Each structure stands twice: as structure tokens, then as C-alpha cells.
Amino acid sequence: MPAFQKQNLTGQTFGYWTVLRENREEHTRRQRVSDAVIPSLWVCQCICGRINPAVRVHALLGGKSHSCGCKRKQPHPDALKPITPPPPPQTPDWI
């Protein structure tokens, strides 16, 4: 059976996140508090400049974390499109 190899995500981009490095300090601190197995944590920088020291690997790889929250503040591209009124109803030819 092959041994589990940890992925190196440094430099990869997930949504607005860019992975800077693995956060070993936060990981060992949390593991001392609890005996549970804790997934690896990564230090990520958002395109807005904010740095989050504890983004879980499952959130990055599973697509659950895309940004620090600045993405939610931006309007959706569909919201910027002008609203066009529907065409008027056409009367049937037989009237």
C-alpha cells in the first residue's frame, strides 16, 4: 500500500486565494489542544491583499473557499447588465 504524500500547494491559485506556505505553527498548536486529526492549514493571500493564516486544505481543494470575503462585496456580473423590458404581447392574426 503506497504511503500518503502531502501535496505542496505553495504558489497555486484557488479562486482569489494564492497559497503562500503551509502553516505548521497553527497546525501543531491546534493539534495540542485536541487529539483529533486536523487537516493541514495553509497561509493564503487574497487578491485584495488580506492574508489568512488558516485556510484548510479541504476548503481549497474542494472549492469551498474562494476569497477572504471581498468577493461577496462585489456585484455579480449579471447585476450590472441593463434590464430590458420584455417585448409587448403580440395580438393573434385572427383578431
C-alpha positions, -999 to 999 in steps of 0.1 A, spaced: 0 0 0 15 34 -10 22 59 17 1 91 18 20 120 3 11 155 13 5 179 -15 26 210 -18 1 238 -27 26 267 -25 22 291 -54 -11 276 -66 -42 298 -70 -77 288 -58 -103 314 -67 -89 347 -54 -65 329 -30 -28 324 -37 -12 299 -14 20 313 3 31 284 26 19 258 49 11 270 84 28 244 106 27 266 138 -11 269 137 -15 232 129 6 220 158 -10 244 182 -44 232 173 -34 196 175 -21 200 210 -55 213 221 -73 184 206 -63 148 198 -84 148 167 -67 146 133 -67 181 119 -63 187 81 -33 208 71 -37 246 72 -22 270 46 -14 307 47 -31 323 17 -32 358 3 -64 371 -13 -62 394 -44 -74 423 -22 -42 419 -1 -56 403 30 -37 373 44 -55 344 61 -32 322 82 -55 292 85 -72 281 53 -80 243 54 -67 222 26 -101 206 21 -116 241 16 -91 249 -11 -92 216 -30 -129 212 -26 -138 247 -38 -154 257 -5 -131 288 0 -126 313 -28 -117 345 -11 -114 364 22 -150 377 17 -141 406 -5 -157 386 -34 -191 388 -18 -189 426 -17 -186 429 -55 -218 429 -76 -225 398 -97 -218 405 -134 -254 398 -142 -265 426 -118 -246 451 -139 -264 444 -171 -292 467 -180 -327 453 -176 -345 451 -209 -383 451 -207 -400 420 -222 -414 425 -257 -451 435 -259 -475 407 -264 -485 402 -300 -521 400 -309 -531 369 -329 -537 374 -366 -573 362 -364 -585 392 -342 
